[in-house]
Amino acid sequence: MMWSSGRAAPPALIVTLMLSFGALIVRSDVAKTESRVCLAGVANYTLNTAIGLCSQAVLQTLRVGASGTVGYVTTATTPQTTVLNLLPTFCDRRVAYPYLQPYLAVVGAGTDTTVANMLASATIRANFINALVAFVKSYPNCVGIFIDFSGLTVSQAAGYSNFMAQLFTAAGAASLSLATSLPWDSLRFSDIYYNPTLPNLPFNVLRTYDDMYDTLTSTVHPNSPLFAMNAPFNDMSKTIYQNLFRWVIKGFSPGNIILGIPMYARSYTVSMAAQFGSSGTMRTTLATYCQALLFSTRNGVQVTTAGESISSSNTLAYVFNTFAGVDAKLNFAKSNNLGGVALFSLSTSGGQNAELLRYVTSVLAPTPPTGYSYPVATTPTCGVTITFPTTVPLTTTAQPTTTVAGGTTTAAVTTTLAGATTAAGGATTAAG
Ligand SMILES: *[C@@H]1O[C@H](CO)[C@@H](O)[C@H](O)[C@H]1NC(C)=O
């Protein structure tokens, strides 16, 4: 089988790279940067139209269960029965949008006992792979499996490599696709995660939608800057460009990597208009992209650099990827021939129209797949007129809620960034 041959030895790899760089110069059929991979939490997607702007959508819904069984991402308000009732509403969006490729994701962390046991034991691994492939196969409108493990350790690298190789074979035999996420921190993780199966997958999502500076909870900080900024954000290892290239050097072709982009906002309580580096109290709950857009229509956008923007009043600041900010990230993805971008997430978009996804689609893939048209927007509710695929006038001026500390809850969903714990808070309606 073609995927069972090992990676080329380093000298051969260099030659291969040089040949393919040479080929890039003369070929005009280089893969285009046009994928929009949409991460999504458990919700009812029956009426969701924004998902029709995605090329692939990934529902973060499964876990590794005990003894190699399939488990589920549940919350107090979304027990297993609800998850199982809602799951088909996601896969079945492929009926309305036949070009959409829905995947079911297995989320987890190296510290989860079930994940650790599965990676360490050949028997449990085989059981899990059988159960997972059979489970996903039972949703014929979903096309594949997405593995989204965070925080694997050096001692789990060999188990992960075996798991991916065996799952790739089993999924292929069942005509299912397989894709993964890669941690953004390649300095720490590339030797652990990289294995010969990954470059053969249709795509690998680089989790650069995670907040690289999330430990700085008292400082207004960028989420995922393209390049180093002024101190204290001058850490080269916390930049998109350095992390991307370390993964490429490991052995990925750029077209195999999808650049993660946050489709959420960080909100901070501040005591004066904020700059990057200002004091501010970060809310751990993510604000929606729509909240930041609404706020910025009243308060303006004061800073855009390295793909990251601030909209601030004297009491509240939002850090998010404005359209102007995201332009820099899209330029980076296109000029490096990446496969596309991944948006985290439909659940934190905050509006039915998913404004950022819509904007990104208008830039990367303005022409819909042959024979189809993109879903039109409904009345905009996030303060900006929508121009794609057609203009939709702004008919209401929504008033943003500007209180963060004073008791008013501004976030519509409860979502955390750790791969293992992502779940839509409301869980019964899709925010995106
Ligand atoms: C999902 O939403 C649709 C439309 O509102 C509704 O008919 C359906 O019963 C819902 N499904 C679930 C499982 O809640």
The ligand as a MOL file (V3000), in Angstrom:
LIG
                    3D

  0  0  0     0  0            999 V3000
M  V30 BEGIN CTAB
M  V30 COUNTS 14 14 0 0 0
M  V30 BEGIN ATOM
M  V30 1 C -33.3050 20.5370 15.3700 0
M  V30 2 O -33.9790 21.6680 14.8940 0
M  V30 3 C -35.0460 21.3650 14.0090 0
M  V30 4 C -35.5680 22.6760 13.4470 0
M  V30 5 O -35.8260 23.5880 14.4570 0
M  V30 6 C -36.0950 20.5770 14.7580 0
M  V30 7 O -37.1730 20.2630 13.8950 0
M  V30 8 C -35.4600 19.3060 15.2950 0
M  V30 9 O -36.4030 18.5950 16.0890 0
M  V30 10 C -34.2310 19.6150 16.1180 0
M  V30 11 N -33.5600 18.3620 16.4020 0
M  V30 12 C -33.1220 18.0380 17.6320 0
M  V30 13 C -32.5120 16.6960 17.7690 0
M  V30 14 O -33.2360 18.7680 18.5980 0
M  V30 END ATOM
M  V30 BEGIN BOND
M  V30 1 1 1 2
M  V30 2 1 1 10
M  V30 3 1 2 3
M  V30 4 1 3 4
M  V30 5 1 3 6
M  V30 6 1 4 5
M  V30 7 1 6 7
M  V30 8 1 6 8
M  V30 9 1 8 9
M  V30 10 1 8 10
M  V30 11 1 10 11
M  V30 12 1 11 12
M  V30 13 1 12 13
M  V30 14 2 12 14
M  V30 END BOND
M  V30 END CTAB
M  END
